[in-house]
Amino acid sequence: MVTSTSNAPFSPVPVSQARQFLEPGPVLLLTTRHAGNDNVMTLGWHQVLEFSPSLISCVVSRSNHSFEMLRASGQCVLNVPTSDLLDTVVQVGNCSGQEVDKFARFGLERGQADDVDVPVLPQCHARLECRLRDDRAVDRYNLFILEVTRIHARTAPETPEYVHYMGDGEFVLSGQRVSRKPLFKPEMLDFQNAGARYSSSSMSQ
């Protein structure tokens, strides 16, 4: 029988604080371009939906300048920053692209994506170029379904330190990576690798 590692008692937690236990993954910097204007916003709500085609969902509040830019252009880049950019990540999220040029204010380099007409952030460890695949949930939930068309990532470090937002201004940094590969059924590993191989081959076309 598996037992808890703590004997501390349970206490109620407001349901609005669910993020403390179910944070969606590393904080991203979403870049967009529309009508000659570029923007970048901090993105904390996203989820991988499928291996192939490679689908990701993300929530962009309609109060954000990036909402209309993404909806109108149908494309974006998900840039994955590391912990050295944490303060910049917070500051980018504290202002609106309608009022300031965030690239200039925060000294962000601006590169060009390959598959989409969107700027990329070379300071980040990885970038996922995306096109809007399904907008049926945008009006109701501000939920965009994106298809990843190309990924570039730095070859080092092997285990980058990403940032994870836990709410209330608190972050967790990616920690030690551990493997339990021997515990997996081979077909489960093959399924994931097959998805990766499919995405890699489709992106090279």
Backbone torsions as a table, in degrees:
resi	resn	phi	psi	omega
1	MET	NA	133.8	178.3
2	VAL	-84.9	129.8	180.0
3	THR	-114.7	159.8	179.2
4	SER	-70.2	149.1	177.3
5	THR	-85.1	-2.1	-179.1
6	SER	-131.3	143.1	175.9
7	ASN	-102.5	9.0	-179.3
8	ALA	-64.6	144.6	-179.9
9	PRO	-72.5	158.7	174.3
10	PHE	-85.0	150.1	174.3
11	SER	-141.6	153.9	-177.9
12	PRO	-65.3	147.2	177.2
13	VAL	-129.8	133.9	178.4
14	PRO	-55.9	139.1	-177.5
15	VAL	-63.4	-22.7	178.7
16	SER	-67.6	-11.5	-178.7
17	GLN	-101.1	22.5	180.0
18	ALA	-56.5	-28.1	-176.7
19	ARG	-61.5	-27.4	178.9
20	GLN	-59.6	-25.3	-175.4
21	PHE	-111.0	-21.4	-174.4
22	LEU	-128.9	41.5	-179.7
23	GLU	-60.4	142.8	-167.9
24	PRO	-80.3	-9.3	-177.7
25	GLY	138.1	-170.6	-175.8
26	PRO	-64.0	146.0	175.6
27	VAL	-67.8	138.3	-178.2
28	LEU	-116.3	163.8	170.1
29	LEU	-115.2	111.6	-176.8
30	LEU	-92.2	124.6	178.2
31	THR	-109.9	144.7	-179.1
32	THR	-139.8	162.4	174.1
33	ARG	-145.6	132.5	176.7
34	HIS	-157.2	136.8	176.7
35	ALA	53.0	39.0	177.1
36	GLY	81.6	3.4	-179.0
37	ASN	-112.3	140.0	176.4
38	ASP	-108.9	148.8	177.0
39	ASN	-148.4	159.2	175.6
40	VAL	-139.4	138.3	178.2
41	MET	-137.1	155.7	175.4
42	THR	-83.1	130.6	-175.5
43	LEU	-123.1	124.8	-178.3
44	GLY	-119.0	-5.2	-177.2
45	TRP	-116.6	103.9	-179.4
46	HIS	-155.6	162.2	-176.7
47	GLN	-159.0	135.8	172.8
48	VAL	-74.6	130.6	-177.5
49	LEU	-107.0	-32.9	-173.4
50	GLU	-158.0	150.1	177.9
51	PHE	-76.5	-53.0	-178.0
52	SER	-144.1	118.7	-1.4
53	PRO	-64.9	154.2	-177.2
54	SER	-75.8	105.7	-175.3
55	LEU	-115.2	138.2	178.1
56	ILE	-134.1	137.1	173.9
57	SER	-104.2	148.8	174.8
58	CYS	-148.9	149.8	177.9
59	VAL	-106.0	123.1	176.1
60	VAL	-122.2	115.1	-178.8
61	SER	-60.0	140.2	-179.7
62	ARG	-68.9	-10.8	175.1
63	SER	-77.9	-12.7	177.9
64	ASN	-82.9	142.7	177.3
65	HIS	-59.8	-32.1	-178.5
66	SER	-68.1	-21.0	-177.7
67	PHE	-57.9	-56.0	-178.3
68	GLU	-69.1	-32.5	179.4
69	MET	-65.4	-43.4	179.0
70	LEU	-68.2	-42.6	-178.3
71	ARG	-64.9	-40.8	-176.9
72	ALA	-74.9	-39.8	-176.2
73	SER	-85.6	-30.2	-179.2
74	GLY	71.5	22.7	179.8
75	GLN	-153.6	156.3	-179.6
76	CYS	-165.5	174.4	172.3
77	VAL	-129.2	132.9	175.0
78	LEU	-97.5	105.0	179.9
79	ASN	-93.9	133.4	-175.6
80	VAL	-105.2	103.6	-179.2
81	PRO	-82.1	161.9	174.1
82	THR	-108.4	176.1	-169.9
83	SER	-61.6	-23.3	179.0
84	ASP	-67.8	-16.0	178.6
85	LEU	-101.5	11.8	-173.9
86	LEU	-56.4	-47.9	-178.6
87	ASP	-62.6	-38.5	177.7
88	THR	-64.9	-41.2	177.9
89	VAL	-56.1	-44.9	-180.0
90	VAL	-66.0	-45.4	-177.2
91	GLN	-66.1	-37.6	177.0
92	VAL	-60.7	-36.9	179.9
93	GLY	-76.0	-10.3	-176.7
94	ASN	-92.2	-2.2	-177.8
95	CYS	-139.8	167.2	-176.0
96	SER	-108.2	139.2	176.0
97	GLY	-68.4	-11.6	175.1
98	GLN	-72.9	-22.5	-174.2
99	GLU	-108.0	-29.2	-176.7
100	VAL	-137.9	156.0	170.9
101	ASP	-87.0	101.8	-174.4
102	LYS	-67.2	-30.7	178.5
103	PHE	-61.7	-44.7	-179.7
104	ALA	-72.5	-43.7	-175.8
105	ARG	-62.9	-38.8	-174.3
106	PHE	-107.5	12.4	175.7
107	GLY	61.8	38.3	-178.9
108	LEU	-85.1	125.9	173.4
109	GLU	-65.6	155.1	-177.8
110	ARG	-131.5	111.9	174.7
111	GLY	-104.6	-174.0	-178.7
112	GLN	-122.6	131.7	177.4
113	ALA	-68.7	163.1	-179.3
114	ASP	-89.9	-45.5	-173.4
115	ASP	-95.5	-19.8	-177.1
116	VAL	-129.3	155.2	179.5
117	ASP	-88.0	73.0	-174.7
118	VAL	-143.5	142.9	175.5
119	PRO	-72.5	151.8	174.5
120	VAL	-118.4	161.8	-179.5
121	LEU	-109.1	101.4	-178.1
122	PRO	-61.7	-19.3	179.3
123	GLN	-69.4	-20.4	-175.2
124	CYS	-82.5	158.3	-176.4
125	HIS	-72.3	-34.1	-177.3
126	ALA	-148.2	160.7	176.1
127	ARG	-144.4	138.1	-179.5
128	LEU	-118.1	113.3	179.0
129	GLU	-82.0	133.5	-171.8
130	CYS	-135.8	149.4	169.9
131	ARG	-120.3	146.7	178.8
132	LEU	-67.1	118.8	-177.2
133	ARG	-95.5	-36.4	-173.8
134	ASP	-150.9	123.6	-178.3
135	ASP	-114.3	16.9	-175.7
136	ARG	-66.9	-23.3	-178.9
137	ALA	-101.0	5.3	-177.4
138	VAL	-67.5	-48.6	-177.4
139	ASP	-63.0	-38.9	-174.3
140	ARG	-84.7	-39.8	-172.6
141	TYR	-125.5	4.3	-174.0
142	ASN	58.9	29.1	-174.3
143	LEU	-102.7	119.4	179.1
144	PHE	-103.4	131.0	173.6
145	ILE	-100.4	116.4	-175.3
146	LEU	-109.0	147.6	171.5
147	GLU	-109.3	125.5	179.0
148	VAL	-78.7	124.5	-178.5
149	THR	-104.7	-22.8	-179.6
150	ARG	-160.2	144.8	177.5
151	ILE	-130.9	135.6	169.3
152	HIS	-124.8	137.9	178.9
153	ALA	-142.7	147.5	177.7
154	ARG	-69.2	149.8	-178.1
155	THR	-79.9	-14.5	178.5
156	ALA	-148.1	150.4	-0.6
157	PRO	-72.0	160.7	-178.3
158	GLU	-67.6	-34.6	178.3
159	THR	-124.1	81.9	-178.7
160	PRO	-63.5	152.8	-179.7
161	GLU	-95.8	97.5	178.8
162	TYR	-83.9	167.7	179.7
163	VAL	-113.8	137.7	-178.6
164	HIS	-124.6	125.7	-177.4
165	TYR	-90.1	128.3	-177.1
166	MET	-105.9	1.9	-177.3
167	GLY	94.9	160.9	176.2
168	ASP	57.3	32.9	176.2
169	GLY	77.1	8.0	-176.6
170	GLU	-105.1	138.2	179.3
171	PHE	-122.1	155.5	170.5
172	VAL	-120.1	136.0	178.1
173	LEU	-96.5	144.4	179.4
174	SER	-53.9	134.2	-176.9
175	GLY	-106.1	-150.6	-177.2
176	GLN	-64.4	135.3	177.1
177	ARG	-93.0	131.6	-179.5
178	VAL	-124.9	153.4	-179.1
179	SER	-114.9	138.8	171.7
180	ARG	-128.5	30.7	-177.0
181	LYS	-53.7	-39.4	179.9
182	PRO	-62.9	-20.2	-179.2
183	LEU	-83.1	-14.5	-177.5
184	PHE	-79.3	145.0	168.1
185	LYS	-67.7	136.6	-177.9
186	PRO	-54.0	-37.7	-177.9
187	GLU	-67.2	-26.6	176.9
188	MET	-70.1	-40.5	176.5
189	LEU	-67.0	-41.5	179.8
190	ASP	-62.3	-36.7	-179.4
191	PHE	-62.7	-46.2	-179.2
192	GLN	-67.1	-41.9	-179.4
193	ASN	-67.2	-35.3	178.0
194	ALA	-62.4	-40.3	177.1
195	GLY	-62.5	-41.5	179.3
196	ALA	-66.0	-41.1	-179.8
197	ARG	-65.2	-39.5	-179.8
198	TYR	-63.4	-46.1	-178.7
199	SER	-62.8	-40.5	-179.1
200	SER	-63.7	-43.1	-178.4
201	SER	-70.2	-36.2	-178.9
202	SER	-70.5	-32.5	-179.3
203	MET	-73.2	-22.7	-176.6
204	SER	-83.3	-7.3	-178.1
205	GLN	-78.4	NA	NA
